Amino acid sequence: MSDIKFAKELDLKGLACPMPVVKVSKGIKEIEEGQVLKAVTTDRGSLSDMPAWAETSGNEIVETVEGDDEFTFYIKRTAT
């Protein structure tokens, strides 16, 4: 369990590609620059989709936690 402080959490369990990235893209705009968004998904494709999105959007994945059937991403808003 991560001890990273986050400003917003998105429960994206059960959503298939591309919806987790679409929801994170919207959600990241609802927090301030420098804050962290926590996103929990069950879509295995997110393991490659989230880093690709972060790189193209200019945001930073601080940590990725892989569970049995869940993947948790802590994403810092670094883009305006």
C-alpha positions in Angstrom: 0.0 0.0 0.0 1.4 3.3 -1.1 1.6 6.3 1.3 1.5 8.8 -1.5 -0.9 11.7 -0.7 -3.4 12.3 -3.5 -5.9 15.0 -4.2 -8.4 12.9 -6.2 -9.1 9.2 -6.7 -10.7 7.6 -9.8 -12.3 4.1 -9.5 -11.9 2.8 -13.1 -12.5 -0.9 -12.3 -14.4 -2.7 -15.0 -13.7 -0.2 -17.7 -12.0 -1.3 -20.9 -9.5 0.5 -23.1 -9.6 3.4 -23.9 -11.9 4.6 -21.1 -9.4 4.5 -18.2 -7.1 6.9 -20.1 -10.0 9.1 -21.2 -11.2 9.4 -17.6 -7.7 10.1 -16.2 -7.2 12.7 -18.9 -10.4 14.5 -17.7 -9.7 13.9 -14.0 -6.2 15.3 -14.1 -7.6 18.7 -15.2 -9.7 18.8 -12.0 -6.6 19.0 -9.7 -3.9 21.6 -9.3 -0.5 21.4 -10.9 1.8 19.5 -8.5 -1.0 17.4 -7.0 -1.4 13.7 -7.5 -4.3 11.7 -9.0 -4.8 8.1 -8.0 -6.4 5.9 -10.6 -7.4 2.2 -10.0 -8.2 0.1 -13.0 -8.6 -3.6 -13.8 -7.7 -3.2 -17.5 -4.3 -4.8 -18.0 -3.8 -2.6 -21.1 -3.5 0.3 -18.7 0.0 -0.8 -17.9 1.2 0.4 -21.3 -1.6 2.9 -22.0 -1.0 5.1 -18.9 2.7 5.6 -19.3 2.2 6.4 -23.0 -0.5 8.9 -22.1 1.6 10.5 -19.4 4.5 11.0 -21.8 2.4 12.6 -24.5 0.4 14.7 -22.0 3.4 15.9 -20.1 2.3 14.5 -16.8 4.3 12.1 -14.5 3.5 8.7 -13.2 4.9 8.7 -9.7 4.2 5.1 -8.9 2.5 2.1 -10.4 1.2 -0.7 -8.0 0.2 -4.0 -9.5 -2.2 -6.2 -7.5 -3.8 -9.5 -8.4 -6.5 -8.0 -10.6 -6.0 -4.3 -10.0 -3.5 -1.7 -11.2 -3.1 1.6 -9.3 -1.4 4.6 -10.8 -0.3 7.7 -9.0 -0.1 10.5 -11.5 1.3 13.9 -10.8 -0.1 16.8 -12.7 2.9 18.5 -14.2 1.3 19.9 -17.4 -0.9 23.0 -17.4 
